Amino acid sequence: MEAYWSFLPPSSIDFCEPNYVSSIYVAEPANTISSLPLAWAGFVGFLRCLRRPVCTSDGFEQAMFCAMYLVLGFIGSGSAALHATLSARGQAFDELPMLLLNVLIIAFLSEHGSPPGKLKRPQLLTVILAVSAVEAIVYLCLQQFYAIFLVLYLSTVLILISWSTTLALCTAKKFHEERIRTTYVRPIYFLAIFSYVLCGGIAWLTDMIFCDAVLASLGAFFLHPLWHIGALIGTLLTINLLAAARCGKLSISPKVEWSLGMPFVVGEEIGKRK
């Protein structure tokens, strides 16, 4: 079956699901469909973020939360585009937002202890833009080498996991902040690690390395969608972890609210202003 998207430059990566089996328009239907919840969670979070603050009405802090949710929505959309077309453009639409989101999370972690309305590092926005630009240039120049993306992505993943581990597991000095870490931050952290690393990461590795065995036993579409689910839960929980930790730092009690099937952590005081 001839692919409809064959006129586009091909992606530098292919996945275990057989291509264009059921339609000339969608290369990998299962992988494409399982990408959509990522977009849904990100755009729902972004719209919520536009309506009201997550912890405080501080401009930079709220903009960072909105940006993280928006980029998560782009990741889901880009992932669907990649799996539907297996094109270099779809791949860039998927992978560049993944790199950007990690930079945003690391930047937010670096300002976790800042007082409201004031940055410890006033040059942070410039650093975010500079790092993102360098990553994008390196990626676009060497996109045909998938290993380059993996190095860029995994290096930032290791940094943010290390930093969030310190944030979650270290004992806070203030009683209220430590109570929030015990009640919210640590449970969210462990669930995020389980979903992203143990569930999603292992599924991705198995699907990529042992594709023939997967095809013979589990079916072509099983494991990579599991990576999408693990990545969705892990990433959404990581943003919620940042919200809970930030609320604790500001002595604001957090709460969990559900919107259109997705959980979001907000400040208790904010939640009462409906």
Residue pairs with C-beta under 8 A, 6 or more apart in sequence:
1 20
1 21
1 24
2 20
2 24
3 19
3 20
3 24
3 27
3 86
4 24
4 25
5 25
5 27
5 84
5 85
5 86
5 87
8 85
8 87
8 88
8 89
8 90
9 87
9 88
9 89
10 86
10 87
10 88
11 82
11 85
11 86
11 87
11 88
11 90
11 91
12 88
12 91
12 143
12 144
12 145
12 146
13 91
13 146
14 86
15 28
15 31
15 83
15 207
15 208
15 224
16 207
16 208
16 211
16 214
16 215
16 220
16 223
16 224
17 28
17 29
17 30
17 31
17 83
17 220
17 221
17 224
18 220
19 27
19 28
19 86
20 26
20 27
22 29
23 29
25 84
26 32
26 83
26 84
27 83
27 84
27 85
27 86
28 83
28 84
28 86
28 221
29 221
30 220
30 221
30 224
30 225
31 79
31 83
31 221
31 224
31 225
31 228
32 80
32 83
32 84
33 80
33 225
34 224
34 225
34 228
34 229
35 76
35 77
35 79
35 80
35 82
35 83
35 228
36 76
36 80
37 76
37 228
37 229
37 232
38 72
38 73
38 75
38 76
38 79
38 228
38 231
38 232
38 235
39 73
39 74
39 75
39 76
39 77
39 80
40 73
40 76
40 260
40 261
40 262
41 72
41 73
41 76
41 232
41 236
41 262
42 69
42 70
42 71
42 72
42 73
42 74
42 75
42 76
43 69
43 70
43 73
44 69
44 259
44 260
44 262
45 68
45 69
45 72
45 73
45 236
45 239
45 262
45 264
46 66
46 69
46 70
46 73
48 69
48 259
48 264
49 62
49 65
49 66
49 69
50 66
52 266
52 270
52 273
53 62
53 266
53 267
53 270
54 61
54 62
54 65
54 243
54 246
54 264
54 265
54 266
54 267
54 270
55 61
55 243
55 246
55 247
55 250
55 252
55 254
55 266
55 267
55 270
56 62
56 116
56 250
56 252
56 267
56 270
58 116
58 117
59 117
60 111
60 119
60 125
61 111
61 116
61 246
64 104
64 107
64 108
65 239
65 242
65 243
67 104
68 101
68 104
68 105
68 108
68 239
68 242
69 239
71 97
71 100
71 101
71 104
72 97
72 101
72 235
72 236
72 239
74 93
74 97
75 94
75 97
75 98
75 101
75 235
76 232
77 93
78 90
78 92
78 93
78 94
78 95
78 96
78 97
79 94
79 228
81 87
81 89
81 90
81 93
81 94
82 90
82 91
82 93
82 94
83 90
84 90
88 143
91 143
92 139
92 140
92 143
95 139
95 149
95 153
96 136
96 139
98 153
99 132
99 135
99 136
99 139
99 149
99 152
99 153
99 156
100 132
100 135
101 235
102 153
102 156
102 157
102 159
102 160
103 128
103 131
103 132
103 135
103 156
104 128
105 160
105 238
105 239
105 242
106 156
106 159
106 160
106 163
107 124
107 127
107 128
108 242
109 160
109 163
109 164
109 167
109 242
110 120
110 121
110 124
110 163
111 119
111 120
111 121
111 124
112 167
112 242
112 245
112 246
112 249
113 120
113 249
114 120
116 250
121 127
135 152
138 148
138 152
139 148
139 149
139 152
142 148
143 149
160 238
161 193
161 197
164 189
164 192
164 238
164 241
165 189
167 185
167 241
167 245
168 181
168 185
168 186
168 188
168 189
168 241
168 245
169 186
169 189
171 178
171 181
172 178
172 181
172 248
174 251
176 248
176 251
177 248
177 249
177 251
179 248
180 244
180 245
180 247
180 248
180 253
180 254
181 245
181 248
184 241
184 244
184 248
184 254
184 265
185 241
185 244
185 245
185 248
188 237
188 240
188 241
188 244
188 265
189 237
189 241
191 233
191 237
192 233
192 234
192 237
192 238
192 241
193 234
195 229
195 230
195 231
195 233
195 234
195 237
196 230
196 231
196 233
196 234
196 235
196 238
197 234
199 226
199 229
199 230
199 233
199 234
200 226
200 227
200 228
200 229
200 230
200 231
200 233
200 234
201 227
201 230
203 223
203 224
203 226
203 227
203 230
204 223
204 224
204 227
206 214
206 223
207 214
207 223
207 224
207 227
214 220
214 222
214 223
236 262
236 263
240 256
240 263
240 264
240 265
241 265
243 254
243 264
243 265
243 266
244 254
244 265
247 253
247 254
247 265
247 267
247 268
248 254
250 267
252 267
252 268
252 269
252 270
253 267
253 268
253 269
254 265
254 266
254 267
254 268
255 265
255 266
255 267
255 268
255 271
256 263
256 264
256 265
257 263
257 264
257 265
257 266
257 271
258 264
